[in-house]
Amino acid sequence: MTDLDNDAHDARDENDDLDGHTIDELSDYLDRGRTPLDPSIEGSAGCRIALSSLERLRQISKSLVEVDAAAEAPRNDDWLGGILESIGREARAGRDIPLLPPSPRASLSVTEGAVRGLIRAAGDRSGGLIIGRCRLDGDVTVPGTPITVSIDASVFWGERIVETVDRAREAIYSALLKHTELTIASIDITVHDVYFAQVSESDVPDGQEHGSASNEGDVL
């Protein structure tokens, strides 16, 4: 399957259910504290990947407001909807990525959805940014094929962009090296947006306004 075929496949499946469930249903399930236990959700690898991503996104989004660099404006949560769409799309199984079997008679593989979930988790946990869209460019079904990981991300106000991206790239590469046998040609991270992390009044030193930051280096 070519990259164009894969993109077309993703586009067709974008609104499909996750093993009979939707992102909205999974979000409601989290609202209920994952109770009562739903075996059809908990037994689905795709749903579990999406739930983990949703939980991390909720923790992050509680402390963020979008920054409008030109002027003060009402908060726009379109970014959140975009990430939710990406989570739903990327949690689907996708292509099978082969793993080295323990014996010649065995056959092992990991789904593309699981690898994208791994990338999203590593990037989010590296700190300072939120992973938006993630894509594996290249034929992941053929061992040894050079793969480019393409990521869209948003950074937090006050973060040094270059250092934050480098930290995320290292975390993602380490996770892929540990859990997959992909040949990673590059990890390309494109920063599109900046978000402001809210803090309480008690966390701000006297005389310092919310959101102030040093102009040194590439701090936003």
KAMOZI-V413401 format. One record per backbone hydrogen bond with DSSP energy under -0.5 kcal/mol. CO is the residue of the C=O (numbers start at 1). NH is the residue of the N-H. Records with the same first field share a line. If there is no record, write none. Layout:
CO->NH, NH
//
This chain:
2->6
3->7
4->8
5->9
6->10
7->11
8->12
9->13
10->14
11->14
13->16
17->19
18->21
21->18
22->26
23->27
24->28
25->29
26->30
27->31
28->32
29->34
30->33
32->35
37->39
38->41, 42
39->43
41->44
43->45
44->48
45->49
46->50
47->51
48->52
49->53
50->54
51->55
52->56
53->57
54->58
55->59
56->60
57->61
58->62
60->63
61->64
63->198
65->196
67->69
75->77
76->79
77->80, 81
78->82
79->83
80->84
81->85
82->86
83->87
84->88
85->89
86->90
87->91
89->92
93->112, 113
95->112
96->98
97->110
99->108
103->106
108->99
110->97
111->115
112->116
113->117
114->118
115->119
116->120
117->121
118->122
119->123
120->124
121->125
122->126
123->126
124->127
128->156
130->154
133->152
135->137, 150
136->138
137->148
138->140
139->142
141->143
142->145
145->183
147->149, 185, 186
148->137, 150
149->151, 188
150->135
151->190
152->132
153->192, 193
154->130
155->195
156->159
159->161, 220
160->164
161->165
162->166
163->167
164->168
165->169
166->170
167->171
168->172
169->173
170->174
171->175
172->176
173->177
174->178
175->179
176->180
182->184
183->147, 185
186->149, 188
187->189
188->151, 190
189->191
190->153, 192
193->155
194->67
195->157
196->65, 198
200->203
201->204
203->205
205->208
209->212
216->219
218->161
//
